[in-house]
Amino acid sequence: MRLINYDALRDLVHEHHRLTRDGSVRGGGPDSVRVDDVSYTLGVYTGHRDPAAALREARRLLRAHDAGYRRAA
């Protein structure tokens, strides 16, 4: 069983979205480096090397967690 800090995972997904939403992350600037860092961390959390697959899995994990949380409430 994975031990996931869902608040941290949600923050990473939101930060990734904020950094990439307008498609302006290019070259080796600080935002580009941060996107790489966030993508790597998402990969560690989800077990996926591909950044797109890691982001999809992170979103799936958050949806499943939120649905379970709503059922328990």
N, C-alpha and C positions, 0 to 999 in steps of 0.2 A: 504494500500500500504506500502510495506517495504521501509525503508530508508536505503540503503546499500551504504557503501563506497567501491566501486568496486576495487579501488587500494589496500585498506587494505585486502579485501577478496582475491585478487590475490596474495598478499604477503604471506598470511597464507597458501594458497594452495601450493605455491612454497616452503615455508619453510617445510611444511609437507612432500612434495616429497623429499626435500633434506635430511631430517632427516631419512626417511624410505626407500630410494631407494635401499640401499644395504642389507637391512634386518638385520642390525647389532645392532639395538636398542633392548637391552635386560636388564632385571633386573631393578634396581632402580637408574641408573646413571642419570647424568644431561640431557642427550639427551632423555632418557625415560620420564623424568618429563616434558621436553619441548614438546614432542609429545603429552603427555596427555593435557598440557595446550592449545596447538594449536587445538587439536581435540575438546576440550571443547568449545573454542571460535568459531570454525566452527559450532558447534552444536547450539550455541546461534544465530549466524548469520542466520542459515538456518532453525531453529526450529526442528531439528532432534536430538534425543538423541543418536542414534547409530552412532559411528564415521564414519563407511563406508558409511552410507546413507548421513551423513552430507557432506562428501567429494564429493560424487556424485552430490548432490544438488548444492554445491558450484561451481563445474565445469559446471553444467548445467546453473546456473545463469550467470556465466562469458561468456559462449558461447552465450547466448541470448543477453546479454549486448553488446558484441562485434559485433554481427550481426546487432543489432539495430544501433549501432554507425557507422558501415560501410554504412548502408542504408542512414543515415542522411548526410553523408559526400559527 
